[in-house]
Amino acid sequence: MSTSFQNIKGTFDILPDAYRDGGTRIASSAEWHHVESTIRDVMARFNIEEVRTPIFEPTELVARGIGEHTDIVTKEMFAFERSGTNYVLRPEVTAPVMRAFLQHHLEQRGGVQKLFYIGPCFRAEQPQKGRYRQFHQFGIEIVGADDPRADVEGIAVMMAVYRAFGIDNMTLRINTLGTPDDRAAYVDALRDYLEPHRDELSETSQRRLEKNPLRILDTKLEHEQEIVQDAPRLIAFVDDESRRDYDAAKALLDDIGIDYEEDPFLVRGLDYYTRLTYELESPDLGAQSALAGGGRYDLLAQALGSSDPVPATGFAAGMERLFLAIEAAGTDLPAPPKPDVFIAALGDEAERWVFRTAQTLRAEGLSVALDLKGRSLKAQMKEANRQDAPYTLIIGGNELDAGSAQVKEMASGEQVEVAFEDLAAYLKQRNEIAPQAA
Ligand code: AMP
């Protein structure tokens, strides 16, 4: 079978079995399910609640939330227009979650809101390993706490997710950004420092020198990294309160045994980012080494029109990169689920019985496979093998007359005769399935 259609470059299908797409392993749906539910378990342990926001939002929200001049907004948005309104497929989820928080007055629930999300995001980037056009992020937003404890709680949950998958080959880098004013003063100093080196900089960096010199700090070019080494440090420009919070965050990280590296050049250009910022990297990921990034963004709410400041901190992490790290760590993920039993039928009357009985057993919580094409017994047995059910039943006229079935345990080949009315209980006990609620 074939089609001339293909999934769009930079997207991928999630199928019942894992497969390779180019060099990248695309996990199976069962593996995705397991990874998502492990993330949910970790979130539950940190009592973080889920929010789900729409896949598309008004362009205006995203532009204000991420910044008009960022690469994401200027180059990477999947945008469309409908009846005079401009929309984008969401490139990230922080701005939508903050919108939802403000719109629904979640502060009225009282206390600090700890929210998480898992879902697809869209960016029109050049696809490569670990970088897609439709990818998936999980992340959290802790809203309403202006305290380094909230930042560290965010880091702790992020680390707990990776640890839950046996991943420990990773580096957490942290820095403090201070206030936008601190950063503006720093940008001036940085520009003054870089200006005499202008001719040594790449074309891109020369352009950034005008618009956003902070981005030169994370240059990948070795000779630029050497120049940057002697550049002024942001920490020297940061206000006392930010510095105090930064020290408090480091002490808390030490207390809970989370290793980190201080990186004076870890910065984010956007004005609403304040104070603690961090990034988690894995050397196992190749060029796209960032597993997750986060920090405090106390001024985002106001950028979205809130009259009051709303302190907030959180991180966003890529699911596809999590899968790459899981693979590198050699952690096993569950195989696709198998049915508990396959029931094969011989003859018309038996076929009807099998169809009815499958319904009854499924209502009892068993996973039941059967033939849906009226195939020969031989073909049905082949199918039973393919589906790898631990038990099979063959029902024919004799079994119907006797009111009992031979239940065959496939691994041992052993057969046991079980009365029809006892089948559900027998199979459930063998498969260790808990009784279903009525
Ligand atoms: P960002 O919102 O750019 O800070 O991204 C947060 C995390 O999402 C990154 O650390 C990556 O793990 C992941 N990520 C971002 N962009 C992509 C992409 N195009 N494809 C796959 N993962 C991505």
Boltz pocket constraint, residues with backbone or C-beta under 6 A from the ligand:
constraints:
  - pocket:
      binder: B
      contacts: [[A, 91], [A, 92], [A, 123], [A, 125], [A, 130], [A, 131], [A, 132], [A, 133], [A, 135], [A, 136], [A, 137], [A, 280], [A, 290], [A, 291], [A, 292], [A, 293], [A, 316], [A, 317], [A, 318], [A, 319], [A, 320], [A, 321]]
      max_distance: 6.0
